Amino acid sequence: MVRLAGIEPTTPWFVAKYSIQLSYSRNSHNYAMEEKNYITPTGHERIKKELLQLLNLDRPEIVKVVHWAASNGDRSENGDYIYGKKRLREIDRRIRFLNQRLEFAVVVDNSARKSGDADADQVFFGATVSYSPLAGSSAGKETIITIVGVDEVNLDKGHVSWVSPIAKALIKARLGDCVNIQTPTGPAEIEILNVQYL
């Protein structure tokens, strides 16, 4: 039986604190990575390219540096060794993360929509949507966004996640539809001006 600083494991404080921590860690770890990771073919290739770069080039190079630094002797004051080990841990952490993202990745191919065969005017994952607010100070101002995976978000390019509020509001709407969205300043109505699959 484990005892922490005179606290009995059956006291309500102990039970409540550690059961909450265990349930939080289980919920945040297991469910977050078991969800489907929708991704575009371009994003999938980018993640695979980064993973291969880390595995084939970056990690072997750092391993050589750490091996060389370790052979120099005293490791406690060896900057190359200490930094190399730190960098190696960062690379390994990133490799594990990318592997998990690829493991649950679902590549969404919109080739049928690109060719115009199926629902090319309806908003789905991978769509590039032009819209404008119908009222307010920015009424008539056109905004263009592309709905992409969580790992592909780039607001400077207009790439928004499919789980973002704007994407959730737009998905399944059609060209010419008016959609209600929640903004920081309150509800707003927008009109879909164009839908493309690039």
Backbone hydrogen bonds, N-H to C=O, Kabsch-Sander energy under -0.5 kcal/mol:
donor,donor_aa,acceptor,acceptor_aa,energy
4,L,7,I,-1.1
5,A,3,R,-0.6
7,I,4,L,-2.3
8,E,6,G,-0.5
11,T,8,E,-1.7
15,V,11,T,-2.4
16,A,12,P,-2.8
17,K,13,W,-2.6
18,Y,14,F,-2.3
19,S,15,V,-2.1
20,I,16,A,-2.0
21,Q,17,K,-2.0
22,L,18,Y,-2.2
23,S,19,S,-2.5
24,Y,20,I,-2.5
25,S,21,Q,-2.5
26,R,22,L,-2.3
27,N,23,S,-2.6
28,S,24,Y,-2.9
29,H,25,S,-1.8
30,N,26,R,-2.1
31,Y,26,R,-0.5
31,Y,27,N,-1.1
32,A,27,N,-0.5
33,M,29,H,-1.2
34,E,30,N,-0.9
35,E,31,Y,-0.7
37,N,104,F,-3.0
38,Y,36,K,-0.8
39,I,106,V,-2.1
44,H,40,T,-2.4
45,E,41,P,-2.1
46,R,42,T,-2.0
47,I,43,G,-2.2
48,K,44,H,-2.4
49,K,45,E,-2.5
50,E,46,R,-2.3
51,L,47,I,-2.4
52,L,48,K,-2.6
53,Q,49,K,-2.2
54,L,50,E,-2.3
55,L,51,L,-2.6
56,N,52,L,-2.9
57,L,53,Q,-1.9
58,D,53,Q,-2.2
59,R,54,L,-2.6
61,E,57,L,-1.6
62,I,58,D,-2.1
63,V,59,R,-2.6
64,K,60,P,-1.9
65,V,61,E,-1.9
66,V,62,I,-2.7
67,H,63,V,-2.5
68,W,64,K,-2.6
69,A,65,V,-2.8
70,A,66,V,-2.5
71,S,67,H,-1.6
72,N,68,W,-0.5
72,N,69,A,-0.8
73,G,70,A,-1.1
74,D,72,N,-0.5
78,N,75,R,-0.8
79,G,77,E,-0.9
82,I,78,N,-2.5
83,Y,79,G,-2.8
84,G,80,D,-2.3
85,K,81,Y,-2.5
86,K,82,I,-2.0
87,R,83,Y,-2.9
88,L,84,G,-2.4
89,R,85,K,-2.1
90,E,86,K,-2.0
91,I,87,R,-2.4
92,D,88,L,-2.6
93,R,89,R,-2.4
94,R,90,E,-2.2
95,I,91,I,-2.6
96,R,92,D,-2.4
97,F,93,R,-2.2
98,L,94,R,-2.7
99,N,95,I,-2.5
100,Q,96,R,-2.2
101,R,97,F,-2.4
102,L,98,L,-2.5
103,E,99,N,-2.2
104,F,100,Q,-1.6
105,A,102,L,-0.9
106,V,37,N,-2.3
107,V,105,A,-0.5
108,V,39,I,-2.5
108,V,106,V,-0.5
109,D,107,V,-0.7
110,N,108,V,-0.6
114,K,110,N,-2.5
115,S,111,S,-1.8
116,G,113,R,-0.6
117,D,112,A,-2.0
118,A,112,A,-1.0
122,Q,119,D,-1.3
123,V,173,A,-3.0
124,F,122,Q,-0.5
126,G,147,I,-2.0
127,A,124,F,-1.9
128,T,196,Q,-3.4
129,V,127,A,-0.6
129,V,145,I,-3.1
130,S,194,N,-2.5
131,Y,143,T,-2.6
132,S,191,E,-1.8
134,L,189,E,-2.7
135,A,189,E,-0.5
139,A,136,G,-1.3
140,G,133,P,-2.1
141,K,138,S,-1.9
142,E,140,G,-0.6
143,T,131,Y,-3.0
145,I,129,V,-2.6
146,T,158,G,-2.7
147,I,127,A,-2.5
148,V,146,T,-0.7
148,V,160,V,-2.9
152,E,149,G,-1.6
153,V,150,V,-0.7
154,N,159,H,-1.6
157,K,154,N,-0.9
158,G,154,N,-0.6
159,H,154,N,-2.5
160,V,146,T,-2.6
160,V,158,G,-0.7
162,W,148,V,-1.6
164,S,161,S,-1.6
168,K,164,S,-2.6
169,A,165,P,-1.9
170,L,166,I,-1.7
171,I,167,A,-2.5
172,K,123,V,-3.4
173,A,170,L,-2.3
175,L,121,D,-1.9
176,G,192,I,-1.8
177,D,174,R,-2.3
179,V,190,I,-2.9
181,I,188,A,-3.0
183,T,181,I,-0.5
183,T,186,G,-1.7
186,G,183,T,-1.7
188,A,181,I,-2.7
190,I,179,V,-3.0
191,E,132,S,-2.7
192,I,177,D,-2.5
193,L,130,S,-3.0
193,L,191,E,-0.6
194,N,130,S,-1.6
196,Q,128,T,-2.3
198,L,196,Q,-0.5
